[in-house]
Amino acid sequence: MNKIIIASLRKNAGKTTVMVGLSKALNKKIGYLKPFGDRLIYNKKRLWDYDSALIANIFTLSENPEDMSIGFDHSKLRYMYDEKITREKVAELAANMAQGKDILFVEGGKDLAYGISVYLDAVSLARYIGGNLIIVISGDENTVFDDITYVKKNMDLSGISFKGVIINKIQNIDDFKETYLPQIQKIGVPILGVIPYQKDLTYFSVNYLSERLFAKVVTGEEYLNRTVKNIFIGAMSVNAALQQPLLKKEGILMITGGDRTDMILVALDYQAVGIILTNNVVPPSHIISKAAERKVPMLMVTYDTYETARRIDSIEPLLTRDDKQKIELLGKLVQDTINIQAII
């Protein structure tokens, strides 16, 4: 039984997507746990972590997502468990999730320090379970230098099987490998691979937006899986809009008022993948019919156009179980760029 602990030095380094890619590339039966959940979902009086539910759905795990974590709240964990009991709980959870599996993935919190006060940081988990620790690092060249140097100089990894670092989401991969990677390797931390930045992984579907904006679907419910690649704010005149190069790009989502029939027609003419109607205003019936004929989803929200755009800008494009192409891409990226044999 291989046990792999995935950690990241900073938030949003991409450890969950790297783990999904590793699982796809290995093509083995996996188990999963995230002892300290940090992406809380509350549904039907049940609590679980978003990543746990995601992994369970992608890889059709039989275990319930809520059983993959010990807890979600620092204060409750601090009150309920000391270090000895926490260690025992993690060991018990790992044993349960590993039954009948080839590989057990254990995911740490949002950064390397997260959970340390309740004994559930990633380094502690590696000590409890005895698996192989991998740290995912991302950022610009200087951030990568700093983080890997920090791992070398300031982290106590005694008693841990530390396999190395995966460098993720690098923008100019050829320049990085030629100019920076040789210097980084001299630091003395094992580099398991460098994964290039992929713009396609940052896109989300119309349905993803609909769920996070709590939107009402007016038309095109069966076409909500379309991918949003560019967002156009239709708060200008039609003549001004037609002069914008962005309008002619692929995967346009139009944000405009429900009373702006002129701008809605522009979006339909330019084959928008979706239209968000703001201010809770429903357009006239002939506009709704035309959108239905063109198979364009229209979503209605209560916010004004500015607030809608602001909320969309703050949405993190998390992986979902329906992102089949992204999941396959992650598997290929890991297969092509990571030294998998050095991990297992």
C-alpha positions as CSV (number, residue, x, y, z in Angstrom):
1,M,0.0,0.0,0.0
2,N,1.5,3.3,-1.2
3,K,0.5,6.3,0.9
4,I,1.1,9.8,-0.6
5,I,0.6,13.0,1.4
6,I,0.0,16.0,-0.9
7,A,0.9,19.4,0.7
8,S,1.3,23.0,-0.6
9,L,3.4,25.8,0.8
10,R,0.9,28.4,-0.2
11,K,-2.8,28.6,-0.9
12,N,-4.1,27.8,-4.4
13,A,-0.9,26.1,-5.5
14,G,-3.0,23.4,-7.2
15,K,-2.4,20.4,-5.0
16,T,-5.9,18.9,-5.5
17,T,-5.6,19.1,-9.3
18,V,-2.1,17.6,-9.2
19,M,-3.5,14.8,-7.1
20,V,-6.3,14.2,-9.6
21,G,-3.7,14.2,-12.4
22,L,-1.5,11.7,-10.5
23,S,-4.5,9.4,-9.8
24,K,-5.5,9.5,-13.5
25,A,-1.9,8.8,-14.7
26,L,-1.3,6.0,-12.2
27,N,-4.6,4.3,-13.2
28,K,-4.9,2.4,-9.9
29,K,-7.6,2.0,-7.3
30,I,-7.2,4.9,-4.9
31,G,-8.4,5.9,-1.5
32,Y,-8.6,9.5,-0.2
33,L,-8.8,11.4,3.0
34,K,-8.5,15.1,4.0
35,P,-8.3,15.0,7.8
36,F,-8.7,18.8,8.2
37,G,-11.4,20.0,5.8
38,D,-11.0,23.6,4.7
39,R,-13.6,23.9,1.9
40,L,-16.7,23.4,3.9
41,I,-20.0,22.3,2.3
42,Y,-23.2,22.2,4.3
43,N,-26.1,20.3,2.7
44,K,-29.1,18.6,4.3
45,K,-27.7,18.9,7.8
46,R,-24.4,17.2,6.7
47,L,-20.9,18.7,6.6
48,W,-18.1,17.7,4.2
49,D,-15.2,19.1,2.4
50,Y,-15.6,20.1,-1.3
51,D,-12.4,18.3,-2.3
52,S,-13.5,15.1,-0.6
53,A,-16.8,15.2,-2.5
54,L,-14.9,15.9,-5.7
55,I,-12.5,13.0,-5.4
56,A,-15.3,10.6,-4.3
57,N,-17.3,11.5,-7.4
58,I,-14.5,11.5,-10.0
59,F,-13.1,8.2,-8.9
60,T,-16.4,6.7,-7.8
61,L,-15.3,5.9,-4.2
62,S,-17.7,4.0,-2.1
63,E,-16.9,6.0,1.1
64,N,-18.9,9.0,2.1
65,P,-17.2,12.4,1.7
66,E,-18.2,13.4,5.3
67,D,-16.2,10.4,6.6
68,M,-13.0,11.5,4.9
69,S,-12.3,14.3,7.4
70,I,-11.9,14.4,11.2
71,G,-13.2,18.0,11.4
72,F,-13.5,21.5,9.9
73,D,-13.2,23.9,12.8
74,H,-10.1,24.8,14.8
75,S,-11.9,25.5,18.1
76,K,-13.9,22.3,18.1
77,L,-10.9,20.2,17.3
78,R,-8.8,22.0,19.9
79,Y,-11.5,21.3,22.5
80,M,-12.2,17.6,21.5
81,Y,-8.7,16.1,20.8
82,D,-5.2,16.3,22.1
83,E,-2.2,15.3,20.0
84,K,-2.3,11.6,21.0
85,I,-6.0,11.2,20.2
86,T,-5.6,13.2,16.9
87,R,-2.8,10.8,15.9
88,E,-5.0,7.8,16.7
89,K,-7.9,9.3,14.8
90,V,-5.8,9.9,11.7
91,A,-4.4,6.4,11.8
92,E,-7.8,4.9,12.1
93,L,-9.2,7.0,9.3
94,A,-6.3,6.1,7.0
95,A,-6.8,2.4,7.7
96,N,-10.5,2.6,6.9
97,M,-9.9,4.6,3.6
98,A,-7.1,2.3,2.5
99,Q,-9.0,-0.9,2.6
100,G,-9.0,-2.6,-0.8
101,K,-7.0,0.3,-2.4
102,D,-3.7,0.3,-4.2
103,I,-2.8,3.9,-3.2
104,L,-4.0,6.2,-0.4
105,F,-3.9,9.9,-1.1
106,V,-3.9,12.2,2.0
107,E,-4.4,15.9,1.3
108,G,-3.2,18.6,3.6
109,G,-4.8,22.0,4.2
110,K,-4.7,25.1,2.1
111,D,-1.1,25.8,3.1
112,L,1.7,24.1,5.0
113,A,0.9,25.7,8.3
114,Y,-2.8,25.2,8.2
115,G,-4.0,23.0,11.0
116,I,-0.7,22.9,13.0
117,S,-2.3,24.2,16.2
118,V,-4.7,21.2,16.1
119,Y,-2.0,18.7,15.0
120,L,-3.4,18.3,11.5
121,D,-0.8,20.1,9.3
122,A,0.6,18.1,6.4
123,V,4.0,17.4,7.9
124,S,2.3,16.0,11.1
125,L,0.0,13.9,8.9
126,A,3.1,12.4,7.1
127,R,4.6,11.5,10.5
128,Y,1.3,9.9,11.7
129,I,0.7,7.8,8.6
130,G,4.3,7.1,7.4
131,G,3.7,7.8,3.7
132,N,5.6,9.8,1.1
133,L,5.3,13.6,1.3
134,I,5.1,15.7,-1.8
135,I,5.0,19.5,-1.7
136,V,3.3,21.4,-4.6
137,I,4.7,24.9,-5.2
138,S,3.6,27.5,-7.7
139,G,4.1,31.2,-8.5
140,D,6.5,33.3,-10.4
141,E,10.2,32.4,-10.6
142,N,11.2,34.3,-7.4
143,T,8.3,32.8,-5.4
144,V,9.4,29.3,-6.5
145,F,13.0,30.1,-5.5
146,D,11.9,31.4,-2.1
147,D,9.6,28.5,-1.4
148,I,12.1,25.8,-2.3
149,T,14.8,27.5,-0.4
150,Y,12.5,27.6,2.6
151,V,11.8,23.9,2.3
152,K,15.6,23.2,2.3
153,K,16.6,25.6,5.1
154,N,13.6,25.9,7.5
155,M,11.6,22.7,7.4
156,D,12.2,19.9,9.8
157,L,11.5,16.8,7.7
158,S,13.3,14.3,10.0
159,G,11.6,11.0,10.2
160,I,9.6,11.7,7.0
161,S,9.9,10.1,3.6
162,F,10.1,13.4,1.7
163,K,10.0,12.6,-2.1
164,G,10.3,16.1,-3.3
165,V,8.6,19.1,-4.9
166,I,6.3,19.5,-7.9
167,I,6.5,22.9,-9.4
168,N,3.0,23.8,-10.8
169,K,1.4,26.4,-13.1
170,I,4.6,27.8,-14.7
171,Q,3.8,30.4,-17.3
172,N,6.8,30.3,-19.7
173,I,7.9,26.7,-19.3
174,D,10.8,26.7,-21.8
175,D,12.4,29.8,-20.3
176,F,11.9,28.5,-16.8
177,K,13.5,25.2,-17.6
178,E,16.4,26.8,-19.4
179,T,17.1,29.8,-17.2
180,Y,15.8,29.0,-13.7
181,L,15.5,25.2,-13.2
182,P,19.3,24.5,-13.2
183,Q,19.8,27.0,-10.4
184,I,16.8,25.7,-8.4
185,Q,18.2,22.1,-8.6
186,K,21.4,23.3,-7.0
187,I,19.4,24.1,-3.8
188,G,19.3,20.4,-3.1
189,V,15.6,19.7,-2.9
190,P,14.4,16.9,-5.3
191,I,12.3,18.3,-8.2
192,L,9.8,15.7,-9.3
193,G,8.6,17.7,-12.3
194,V,7.5,21.1,-13.7
195,I,3.9,21.4,-14.8
196,P,3.1,24.3,-17.3
197,Y,0.3,26.7,-16.8
198,Q,-2.8,25.8,-18.7
199,K,-5.3,28.5,-19.4
200,D,-8.0,25.8,-20.1
201,L,-7.9,24.8,-16.4
202,T,-9.0,28.3,-15.4
203,Y,-12.3,28.3,-17.4
204,F,-15.6,27.4,-15.9
205,S,-19.0,26.3,-17.3
206,V,-22.2,28.4,-17.4
207,N,-23.6,25.9,-14.9
208,Y,-20.8,26.5,-12.5
209,L,-21.5,30.2,-12.6
210,S,-25.2,29.6,-12.2
211,E,-24.8,27.6,-9.0
212,R,-22.4,30.2,-7.4
213,L,-24.6,33.2,-8.3
214,F,-27.8,31.4,-7.2
215,A,-29.2,32.3,-10.6
216,K,-32.6,31.4,-12.0
217,V,-32.3,29.7,-15.4
218,V,-34.6,31.4,-17.9
219,T,-33.6,29.5,-21.0
220,G,-31.2,26.8,-22.2
221,E,-31.0,24.6,-19.2
222,E,-29.7,21.7,-21.3
223,Y,-26.8,23.9,-22.6
224,L,-25.4,25.0,-19.2
225,N,-22.3,22.8,-19.7
226,R,-20.8,25.3,-22.2
227,T,-17.5,26.8,-21.3
228,V,-17.0,30.5,-20.5
229,K,-13.7,31.9,-21.8
230,N,-14.4,35.6,-21.9
231,I,-16.8,37.9,-20.1
232,F,-18.3,40.9,-21.7
233,I,-20.1,43.6,-19.6
234,G,-22.9,45.0,-21.7
235,A,-23.4,48.3,-19.9
236,M,-22.6,50.5,-22.9
237,S,-24.4,51.4,-26.1
238,V,-24.7,48.9,-28.9
239,N,-22.5,51.0,-31.2
240,A,-19.8,51.1,-28.5
241,A,-20.1,47.4,-27.9
242,L,-19.8,46.5,-31.6
243,Q,-16.4,48.2,-31.7
244,Q,-15.0,46.1,-28.9
245,P,-12.6,43.3,-30.1
246,L,-13.6,41.2,-27.0
247,L,-17.1,40.7,-28.5
248,K,-15.6,38.7,-31.3
249,K,-13.7,36.3,-29.1
250,E,-14.6,32.7,-28.3
251,G,-16.7,31.6,-25.4
252,I,-18.3,35.0,-24.6
253,L,-20.6,35.4,-21.6
254,M,-22.6,38.6,-21.7
255,I,-23.6,40.4,-18.4
256,T,-26.3,42.9,-19.0
257,G,-29.6,44.2,-17.7
258,G,-32.8,42.2,-18.4
259,D,-34.3,45.4,-19.9
260,R,-31.4,45.8,-22.3
261,T,-33.0,43.9,-25.2
262,D,-30.6,45.6,-27.7
263,M,-27.6,44.2,-25.9
264,I,-29.2,40.8,-25.5
265,L,-29.7,40.6,-29.2
266,V,-26.1,41.5,-29.8
267,A,-25.1,38.6,-27.5
268,L,-27.3,36.3,-29.5
269,D,-26.0,37.5,-32.8
270,Y,-22.4,37.0,-31.7
271,Q,-23.1,33.4,-30.5
272,A,-22.6,34.0,-26.7
273,V,-22.3,30.8,-24.7
274,G,-24.5,32.4,-22.1
275,I,-26.2,35.7,-21.0
276,I,-26.6,36.8,-17.4
277,L,-29.6,39.1,-16.9
278,T,-29.1,41.5,-13.9
279,N,-31.4,43.4,-11.6
280,N,-33.9,40.5,-11.5
281,V,-35.5,41.8,-14.8
282,V,-37.0,39.3,-17.2
283,P,-36.8,40.3,-20.9
284,P,-39.8,40.4,-23.2
285,S,-41.2,37.0,-24.4
286,H,-40.0,37.4,-28.0
287,I,-36.4,37.8,-26.7
288,I,-36.8,34.7,-24.5
289,S,-38.1,32.8,-27.5
290,K,-35.2,33.9,-29.6
291,A,-32.7,32.8,-27.0
292,A,-34.4,29.4,-26.7
293,E,-34.2,29.0,-30.5
294,R,-30.5,29.9,-30.5
295,K,-29.9,27.4,-27.7
296,V,-28.3,30.1,-25.5
297,P,-28.7,29.8,-21.7
298,M,-30.0,33.0,-20.0
299,L,-29.6,33.3,-16.3
300,M,-31.3,35.9,-14.1
301,V,-29.7,37.3,-10.9
302,T,-30.8,39.8,-8.4
303,Y,-27.6,41.8,-8.4
304,D,-26.9,44.8,-10.6
305,T,-24.4,44.5,-13.5
306,Y,-21.4,45.8,-11.6
307,E,-22.0,43.6,-8.5
308,T,-22.5,40.5,-10.8
309,A,-19.2,41.2,-12.6
310,R,-17.5,41.7,-9.2
311,R,-18.8,38.4,-7.8
312,I,-17.8,36.5,-11.0
313,D,-14.3,38.0,-10.8
314,S,-14.0,36.6,-7.2
315,I,-15.1,33.1,-8.1
316,E,-12.4,30.5,-7.8
317,P,-12.5,28.1,-10.8
318,L,-12.6,24.8,-8.9
319,L,-12.5,21.5,-10.6
320,T,-15.9,19.7,-10.8
321,R,-16.9,16.1,-11.5
322,D,-18.4,17.2,-14.8
323,D,-15.1,18.7,-16.1
324,K,-14.2,15.6,-18.1
325,Q,-11.8,17.3,-20.5
326,K,-10.0,19.0,-17.6
327,I,-9.6,15.8,-15.7
328,E,-8.2,14.0,-18.8
329,L,-5.9,17.0,-19.4
330,L,-4.6,16.8,-15.8
331,G,-3.8,13.1,-16.3
332,K,-1.8,13.8,-19.5
333,L,0.0,16.8,-17.9
334,V,1.2,14.6,-15.0
335,Q,2.1,11.7,-17.2
336,D,4.2,14.0,-19.5
337,T,5.9,16.1,-16.9
338,I,6.2,14.3,-13.5
339,N,8.6,11.5,-12.5
340,I,5.9,9.2,-11.2
341,Q,8.3,6.4,-10.4
342,A,10.1,8.6,-8.0
343,I,6.9,9.1,-6.1
344,I,5.7,5.5,-5.7
